[in-house]
Protein backbone atom coordinates (compact mmCIF):
# COMPACT_ATOMS: atom_id res chain seq x y z
CA UNK A 1 0.00 0.00 0.00
CA UNK A 2 1.40 3.39 -1.00
CA UNK A 3 2.01 6.10 1.59
CA UNK A 4 -1.13 8.15 2.33
CA UNK A 5 -1.44 11.83 1.64
CA UNK A 6 -0.72 14.36 4.42
CA UNK A 7 -3.29 14.63 7.19
CA UNK A 8 -6.49 16.62 6.63
CA UNK A 9 -5.97 16.99 2.87
CA UNK A 10 -9.24 16.33 0.98
CA UNK A 11 -8.84 13.40 -1.38
CA UNK A 12 -10.69 11.97 -4.32
CA UNK A 13 -11.83 8.58 -2.97
CA UNK A 14 -13.32 5.85 -5.17
CA UNK A 15 -15.30 3.32 -3.15
CA UNK A 16 -15.31 0.11 -5.16
CA UNK A 17 -18.63 -1.71 -4.86
CA UNK A 18 -21.27 0.20 -2.95
CA UNK A 19 -23.39 -2.87 -2.20
CA UNK A 20 -22.63 -3.84 1.43
CA UNK A 21 -23.54 -1.88 4.56
CA UNK A 22 -19.81 -1.42 5.18
CA UNK A 23 -19.51 0.62 1.98
CA UNK A 24 -22.32 2.89 3.16
CA UNK A 25 -20.60 3.39 6.53
CA UNK A 26 -17.37 4.21 4.71
CA UNK A 27 -18.86 6.80 2.35
CA UNK A 28 -20.75 8.54 5.16
CA UNK A 29 -17.49 8.77 7.10
CA UNK A 30 -15.47 10.04 4.15
CA UNK A 31 -18.05 12.63 3.04
CA UNK A 32 -18.22 13.88 6.60
CA UNK A 33 -14.42 14.21 6.58
CA UNK A 34 -14.58 16.45 3.51
CA UNK A 35 -13.38 14.05 0.83
CA UNK A 36 -14.79 13.82 -2.69
CA UNK A 37 -16.37 10.37 -2.72
CA UNK A 38 -17.31 8.38 -5.83
CA UNK A 39 -19.09 5.03 -5.53
CA UNK A 40 -19.43 2.23 -8.06
CA UNK A 41 -22.88 0.70 -8.40
CA UNK A 42 -24.21 -2.18 -10.48
CA UNK A 43 -27.82 -2.36 -9.32
CA UNK A 44 -30.97 -1.00 -10.87
CA UNK A 45 -31.93 1.17 -7.91
CA UNK A 46 -28.35 1.98 -7.00
CA UNK A 47 -26.46 0.35 -4.18
CA UNK A 48 -26.97 1.70 -0.66
CA UNK A 49 -23.73 3.66 -0.66
CA UNK A 50 -24.37 5.09 -4.13
CA UNK A 51 -27.60 6.66 -2.86
CA UNK A 52 -25.99 8.32 0.12
CA UNK A 53 -25.98 12.09 0.40
CA UNK A 54 -22.94 13.84 -1.04
CA UNK A 55 -21.50 11.00 -3.15
CA UNK A 56 -21.00 10.72 -6.92
CA UNK A 57 -22.28 7.34 -8.14
CA UNK A 58 -21.04 5.76 -11.36
CA UNK A 59 -22.26 2.61 -13.07
CA UNK A 60 -20.15 -0.51 -13.51
CA UNK A 61 -20.82 -4.14 -14.33
CA UNK A 62 -21.28 -6.41 -11.34
CA UNK A 63 -17.94 -7.28 -9.71
CA UNK A 64 -19.32 -10.73 -8.92
CA UNK A 65 -20.80 -11.60 -12.31
CA UNK A 66 -18.57 -9.62 -14.71
CA UNK A 67 -15.25 -9.32 -12.90
CA UNK A 68 -13.19 -8.21 -15.89
CA UNK A 69 -15.78 -5.66 -16.98
CA UNK A 70 -15.97 -4.26 -13.47
CA UNK A 71 -12.19 -3.93 -13.35
CA UNK A 72 -12.13 -2.17 -16.70
CA UNK A 73 -14.82 0.34 -15.67
CA UNK A 74 -13.13 1.01 -12.35
CA UNK A 75 -9.76 1.53 -14.01
CA UNK A 76 -11.30 3.96 -16.50
CA UNK A 77 -12.71 5.93 -13.58
CA UNK A 78 -9.32 6.00 -11.85
CA UNK A 79 -7.68 7.34 -15.00
CA UNK A 80 -9.78 10.51 -14.86
CA UNK A 81 -7.05 12.12 -12.76
CA UNK A 82 -6.82 13.81 -9.41
CA UNK A 83 -4.61 11.17 -7.79
CA UNK A 84 -7.52 9.12 -6.40
CA UNK A 85 -7.43 6.50 -3.68
CA UNK A 86 -9.43 3.31 -4.18
CA UNK A 87 -11.16 1.64 -1.23
CA UNK A 88 -12.52 -1.81 -2.20
CA UNK A 89 -15.41 -2.86 0.04
CA UNK A 90 -16.10 -6.41 -1.15
CA UNK A 91 -13.85 -9.35 -1.86
CA UNK A 92 -15.16 -9.42 -5.44
CA UNK A 93 -13.88 -5.87 -5.89
CA UNK A 94 -10.56 -6.83 -4.29
CA UNK A 95 -10.13 -9.73 -6.76
CA UNK A 96 -10.95 -7.53 -9.76
CA UNK A 97 -8.39 -4.92 -8.69
CA UNK A 98 -5.78 -7.54 -7.87
CA UNK A 99 -6.09 -8.99 -11.38
CA UNK A 100 -4.80 -5.65 -12.78
CA UNK A 101 -2.98 -4.34 -9.73
CA UNK A 102 -0.01 -2.81 -11.59
CA UNK A 103 -2.29 -0.85 -13.93
CA UNK A 104 -4.39 0.48 -11.06
CA UNK A 105 -1.32 1.58 -9.12
CA UNK A 106 -0.10 3.66 -12.05
CA UNK A 107 -3.18 5.85 -11.68
CA UNK A 108 -4.35 5.54 -8.06
CA UNK A 109 -3.41 4.62 -4.51
CA UNK A 110 -4.99 1.26 -3.78
CA UNK A 111 -5.85 0.87 -0.09
CA UNK A 112 -4.68 -2.72 0.12
CA UNK A 113 -1.44 -4.32 1.33
CA UNK A 114 1.05 -5.75 -1.15
CA UNK A 115 -0.10 -8.57 -3.42
CA UNK A 116 1.86 -11.36 -1.64
CA UNK A 117 0.46 -10.32 1.75
CA UNK A 118 -3.06 -10.02 0.36
CA UNK A 119 -2.87 -13.51 -1.15
CA UNK A 120 -1.82 -14.97 2.21
CA UNK A 121 -4.93 -13.55 3.86
CA UNK A 122 -7.31 -14.48 1.05
CA UNK A 123 -6.15 -18.09 1.39
CA UNK A 124 -7.47 -19.41 4.72
CA UNK A 125 -4.93 -22.25 4.68
CA UNK A 126 -2.02 -19.82 4.86
CA UNK A 127 -3.69 -17.64 7.49
CA UNK A 128 -4.34 -20.65 9.73
CA UNK A 129 -0.79 -21.91 9.26
CA UNK A 130 0.68 -18.57 10.36
CA UNK A 131 -1.70 -18.45 13.35
CA UNK A 132 -0.71 -21.94 14.50
CA UNK A 133 2.97 -21.08 14.14
CA UNK A 134 2.69 -18.15 16.57
CA UNK A 135 0.53 -20.01 19.08
CA UNK A 136 -2.99 -18.77 18.29
CA UNK A 137 -5.74 -21.34 18.82
CA UNK A 138 -7.31 -22.59 15.57
CA UNK A 139 -9.86 -25.30 14.79
CA UNK A 140 -8.37 -28.71 14.08
CA UNK A 141 -8.41 -28.75 10.28
CA UNK A 142 -7.79 -31.09 7.35
CA UNK A 143 -7.21 -29.48 3.95
CA UNK A 144 -8.67 -31.38 1.00
CA UNK A 145 -7.37 -30.63 -2.50
CA UNK A 146 -8.11 -34.02 -4.02
CA UNK A 147 -9.24 -37.61 -3.31
CA UNK A 148 -5.90 -38.49 -1.70
CA UNK A 149 -6.63 -36.10 1.18
CA UNK A 150 -10.03 -37.53 2.11
CA UNK A 151 -8.89 -40.42 4.38
CA UNK A 152 -7.41 -37.90 6.82
CA UNK A 153 -10.82 -36.44 7.68
CA UNK A 154 -11.73 -39.68 9.47
CA UNK A 155 -9.40 -38.63 12.30
CA UNK A 156 -11.39 -35.48 13.13
CA UNK A 157 -13.91 -35.17 15.96
CA UNK A 158 -17.43 -34.80 14.56
CA UNK A 159 -19.49 -32.73 13.83
CA UNK A 160 -17.38 -30.71 11.40
CA UNK A 161 -17.71 -27.63 9.22
CA UNK A 162 -16.71 -27.81 5.55
CA UNK A 163 -15.79 -24.54 3.85
CA UNK A 164 -13.80 -23.40 0.81
CA UNK A 165 -10.13 -22.53 1.34
CA UNK A 166 -10.86 -19.08 -0.11
CA UNK A 167 -14.16 -17.30 0.48
CA UNK A 168 -14.31 -16.35 -3.20
CA UNK A 169 -12.52 -17.37 -6.36
CA UNK A 170 -12.75 -16.30 -10.00
CA UNK A 171 -13.91 -18.80 -12.62
CA UNK A 172 -14.65 -17.72 -16.20
CA UNK A 173 -15.10 -14.05 -15.20
CA UNK A 174 -17.54 -14.92 -12.41
CA UNK A 175 -16.58 -14.61 -8.75
CA UNK A 176 -17.80 -17.83 -7.18
CA UNK A 177 -18.49 -18.42 -3.50
CA UNK A 178 -19.91 -21.07 -1.22
CA UNK A 179 -21.14 -20.95 2.34
CA UNK A 180 -20.18 -23.40 5.08
CA UNK A 181 -21.60 -26.91 5.10
CA UNK A 182 -22.01 -29.10 8.17
CA UNK A 183 -21.48 -32.81 8.61
CA UNK A 184 -21.95 -35.22 11.49
CA UNK A 185 -20.40 -38.17 9.67
CA UNK A 186 -17.21 -38.68 7.68
CA UNK A 187 -19.04 -39.75 4.51
CA UNK A 188 -21.12 -36.56 4.49
CA UNK A 189 -18.00 -34.46 5.04
CA UNK A 190 -16.19 -36.20 2.19
CA UNK A 191 -19.12 -35.56 -0.15
CA UNK A 192 -19.29 -31.86 0.84
CA UNK A 193 -15.56 -31.39 0.29
CA UNK A 194 -15.70 -33.15 -3.08
CA UNK A 195 -18.57 -30.94 -4.23
CA UNK A 196 -16.62 -27.80 -3.31
CA UNK A 197 -13.68 -28.98 -5.41
CA UNK A 198 -16.00 -29.80 -8.31
CA UNK A 199 -17.37 -26.26 -8.08
CA UNK A 200 -13.88 -24.87 -8.59
CA UNK A 201 -12.85 -24.03 -5.03
CA UNK A 202 -9.05 -24.00 -4.63
CA UNK A 203 -9.40 -26.38 -1.72
CA UNK A 204 -11.78 -27.43 1.03
CA UNK A 205 -11.20 -27.02 4.75
CA UNK A 206 -12.80 -29.66 6.97
CA UNK A 207 -12.75 -28.26 10.51
CA UNK A 208 -13.94 -29.52 13.86
CA UNK A 209 -16.97 -27.50 14.98
CA UNK A 210 -16.12 -24.69 17.41
CA UNK A 211 -19.01 -23.74 19.76
CA UNK A 212 -19.51 -20.28 21.18
CA UNK A 213 -20.33 -16.80 19.94
CA UNK A 214 -18.62 -14.73 17.28
CA UNK A 215 -16.22 -11.91 18.17
CA UNK A 216 -14.51 -9.51 15.80
CA UNK A 217 -11.41 -7.36 16.30
CA UNK A 218 -11.26 -4.52 13.78
CA UNK A 219 -7.80 -3.04 13.28
CA UNK A 220 -6.01 -0.35 11.33
CA UNK A 221 -2.37 -1.40 11.13
CA UNK A 222 0.52 0.86 10.17
CA UNK A 223 4.13 -0.36 10.20
CA UNK A 224 3.18 -3.33 12.36
CA UNK A 225 1.40 -1.25 15.03
CA UNK A 226 -2.32 -0.79 15.64
CA UNK A 227 -3.44 2.80 14.97
CA UNK A 228 -7.06 1.89 15.72
CA UNK A 229 -8.74 -1.03 17.50
CA UNK A 230 -12.40 -1.98 17.87
CA UNK A 231 -13.95 -5.11 19.34
CA UNK A 232 -17.51 -6.26 18.75
CA UNK A 233 -19.60 -9.26 19.73
CA UNK A 234 -22.17 -10.75 17.41
CA UNK A 235 -25.60 -10.83 18.99
CA UNK A 236 -27.36 -12.39 16.00
CA UNK A 237 -26.15 -13.53 12.59
CA UNK A 238 -27.92 -13.27 9.23
CA UNK A 239 -27.96 -17.07 9.22
CA UNK A 240 -28.11 -18.57 12.72
CA UNK A 241 -25.64 -21.25 11.63
CA UNK A 242 -23.03 -18.62 10.77
CA UNK A 243 -22.64 -15.53 8.65
CA UNK A 244 -22.41 -11.75 8.87
CA UNK A 245 -23.89 -9.86 11.80
CA UNK A 246 -27.58 -9.04 11.88
CA UNK A 247 -27.04 -7.37 15.27
CA UNK A 248 -23.86 -6.61 17.17
CA UNK A 249 -22.57 -4.87 20.29
CA UNK A 250 -19.33 -2.99 20.88
CA UNK A 251 -17.16 -4.58 23.55
CA UNK A 252 -14.12 -3.47 25.56
CA UNK A 253 -10.70 -4.04 23.91
CA UNK A 254 -9.95 -7.13 25.98
CA UNK A 255 -6.28 -8.19 25.69
CA UNK A 256 -7.26 -11.86 25.22
CA UNK A 257 -8.84 -10.85 21.90
CA UNK A 258 -6.79 -7.83 20.82
CA UNK A 259 -3.29 -9.17 21.44
CA UNK A 260 -3.57 -12.31 19.26
CA UNK A 261 -5.30 -10.29 16.54
CA UNK A 262 -2.46 -7.76 16.40
CA UNK A 263 0.16 -10.52 16.61
CA UNK A 264 -1.43 -12.35 13.69
CA UNK A 265 -1.60 -9.30 11.43
CA UNK A 266 1.98 -8.44 12.33
CA UNK A 267 3.09 -11.99 11.45
CA UNK A 268 1.23 -11.70 8.14
CA UNK A 269 2.96 -8.32 7.41
CA UNK A 270 -0.51 -6.79 7.05
CA UNK A 271 -0.95 -3.06 6.47
CA UNK A 272 -4.30 -1.27 6.48
CA UNK A 273 -7.79 -2.33 7.54
CA UNK A 274 -8.69 -5.85 8.63
CA UNK A 275 -11.08 -7.63 10.95
CA UNK A 276 -9.90 -10.75 12.76
CA UNK A 277 -12.75 -13.09 13.62
CA UNK A 278 -12.80 -15.45 16.59
CA UNK A 279 -15.26 -17.83 18.22
CA UNK A 280 -15.31 -18.13 21.97
CA UNK A 281 -17.27 -19.92 24.69
CA UNK A 282 -17.82 -17.59 27.63
CA UNK A 283 -14.45 -16.27 28.80
CA UNK A 284 -12.54 -19.18 27.29
CA UNK A 285 -9.66 -19.00 24.84
CA UNK A 286 -10.61 -17.29 21.53
CA UNK A 287 -10.32 -19.60 18.51
CA UNK A 288 -9.41 -18.00 15.18
CA UNK A 289 -11.94 -18.34 12.38
CA UNK A 290 -10.57 -16.08 9.65
CA UNK A 291 -9.20 -12.66 8.72
CA UNK A 292 -11.36 -10.25 6.72
CA UNK A 293 -8.88 -8.16 4.74
CA UNK A 294 -11.20 -5.28 3.91
CA UNK A 295 -14.05 -3.26 5.40
CA UNK A 296 -16.42 -5.47 7.42
CA UNK A 297 -20.15 -5.61 8.12
CA UNK A 298 -20.13 -3.91 11.53
CA UNK A 299 -17.94 -1.00 10.41
CA UNK A 300 -20.82 1.41 11.05
CA UNK A 301 -20.99 0.30 14.69
CA UNK A 302 -17.27 1.03 15.09
CA UNK A 303 -17.68 4.53 13.63
CA UNK A 304 -20.72 5.30 15.80
CA UNK A 305 -18.85 4.08 18.89
CA UNK A 306 -15.93 6.42 18.18
CA UNK A 307 -13.43 4.64 15.89
CA UNK A 308 -13.70 6.23 12.45
CA UNK A 309 -11.67 3.65 10.53
CA UNK A 310 -12.27 4.99 6.98
CA UNK A 311 -11.33 8.58 7.84
CA UNK A 312 -8.21 7.40 9.70
CA UNK A 313 -7.23 5.13 6.81
CA UNK A 314 -7.49 7.81 4.13
CA UNK A 315 -5.95 10.58 6.24
CA UNK A 316 -2.95 8.52 7.25
CA UNK A 317 -3.57 9.31 10.91
CA UNK A 318 -1.45 7.46 13.45
CA UNK A 319 -0.75 7.69 17.16
CA UNK A 320 -2.54 5.92 19.96
CA UNK A 321 -5.75 4.04 19.13
CA UNK A 322 -8.81 6.21 19.87
CA UNK A 323 -11.04 5.29 22.80
CA UNK A 324 -14.57 4.12 22.04
CA UNK A 325 -17.84 3.41 23.77
CA UNK A 326 -18.49 -0.20 24.78
CA UNK A 327 -22.04 -1.55 25.09
CA UNK A 328 -23.39 0.23 21.98
CA UNK A 329 -25.72 -1.87 19.82
CA UNK A 330 -26.65 -1.67 16.15
CA UNK A 331 -28.66 -3.95 13.93
CA UNK A 332 -29.22 -4.47 10.22
CA UNK A 333 -32.96 -4.79 9.66
CA UNK A 334 -32.58 -6.42 6.24
CA UNK A 335 -30.23 -8.94 7.82
CA UNK A 336 -32.70 -9.61 10.62
CA UNK A 337 -35.42 -10.35 8.06
CA UNK A 338 -33.09 -12.67 6.17
CA UNK A 339 -32.43 -14.41 9.47
CA UNK A 340 -36.17 -15.03 9.89
CA UNK A 341 -36.25 -16.50 6.38
CA UNK A 342 -33.29 -18.77 7.19
CA UNK A 343 -35.00 -19.95 10.39
CA UNK A 344 -38.18 -20.80 8.49
CA UNK A 345 -36.09 -22.95 6.10
CA UNK A 346 -34.92 -24.88 9.15
CA UNK A 347 -31.71 -26.04 10.76
CA UNK A 348 -29.05 -26.98 8.17
CA UNK A 349 -28.34 -30.72 8.06
CA UNK A 350 -25.49 -31.61 10.39
CA UNK A 351 -25.38 -28.25 12.20
CA UNK A 352 -24.63 -28.83 15.89
CA UNK A 353 -24.98 -25.32 17.33
CA UNK A 354 -28.02 -23.61 18.88
CA UNK A 355 -30.79 -22.67 16.47
CA UNK A 356 -33.70 -20.33 17.29
CA UNK A 357 -37.37 -21.16 16.92
CA UNK A 358 -39.47 -19.30 14.36
CA UNK A 359 -41.18 -17.33 17.11
CA UNK A 360 -37.83 -16.38 18.64
CA UNK A 361 -36.56 -15.10 15.28
CA UNK A 362 -39.71 -13.03 14.75
CA UNK A 363 -39.53 -11.67 18.30
CA UNK A 364 -35.92 -10.62 17.71
CA UNK A 365 -37.08 -8.49 14.76
CA UNK A 366 -40.01 -6.98 16.65
CA UNK A 367 -38.35 -6.50 20.05
CA UNK A 368 -34.66 -6.17 19.19
CA UNK A 369 -34.83 -2.39 19.07
CA UNK A 370 -31.51 -0.76 18.19
CA UNK A 371 -30.46 1.86 15.61
CA UNK A 372 -30.12 0.43 12.13
CA UNK A 373 -26.84 0.20 10.21
CA UNK A 374 -28.49 1.65 7.08
CA UNK A 375 -31.32 3.97 8.11
CA UNK A 376 -30.54 7.56 9.10
CA UNK A 377 -33.06 10.41 9.19
CA UNK A 378 -30.33 12.70 7.85
CA UNK A 379 -29.59 10.31 4.96
CA UNK A 380 -32.71 8.24 4.21
CA UNK A 381 -32.14 7.31 0.55
CA UNK A 382 -29.84 4.30 1.17
CA UNK A 383 -32.61 2.66 3.22
CA UNK A 384 -35.15 3.45 0.47
CA UNK A 385 -32.78 1.89 -2.05
CA UNK A 386 -32.47 -1.23 0.09
CA UNK A 387 -36.27 -1.57 0.27
CA UNK A 388 -36.69 -1.07 -3.48
CA UNK A 389 -33.93 -3.54 -4.25
CA UNK A 390 -35.57 -6.16 -1.99
CA UNK A 391 -38.97 -5.59 -3.59
CA UNK A 392 -37.57 -5.93 -7.11
FENGIMO-V616883 format. One record per run of one state. SS is the DSSP state (H for helix, E for strand, L for the rest). FROM is the first residue (numbers start at 0). TO is the last residue. If there is no record, write none. Layout:
# FENGIMO-V616883
SS/FROM/TO
SS/FROM/TO
This chain:
# FENGIMO-V616883
L/0/10
E/11/15
L/16/19
H/20/31
L/32/34
E/35/40
L/41/47
H/48/50
L/51/54
E/55/58
L/59/65
H/66/77
L/78/83
E/84/87
L/88/89
H/90/98
L/99/99
H/100/106
L/107/107
E/108/109
L/110/113
H/114/121
L/122/122
H/123/132
L/133/136
E/137/137
L/138/139
E/140/143
L/144/145
H/146/154
L/155/158
E/159/163
L/164/166
E/167/170
L/171/172
E/173/176
L/177/179
E/180/182
L/183/184
H/185/197
L/198/202
E/203/207
L/208/211
E/212/221
L/222/223
E/224/236
L/237/243
E/244/250
L/251/253
H/254/266
L/267/270
E/271/279
L/280/285
E/286/291
L/292/297
H/298/304
L/305/307
H/308/314
L/315/327
E/328/330
L/331/331
H/332/344
L/345/356
H/357/366
L/367/370
E/371/371
L/372/375
H/376/378
L/379/379
H/380/390
L/391/391
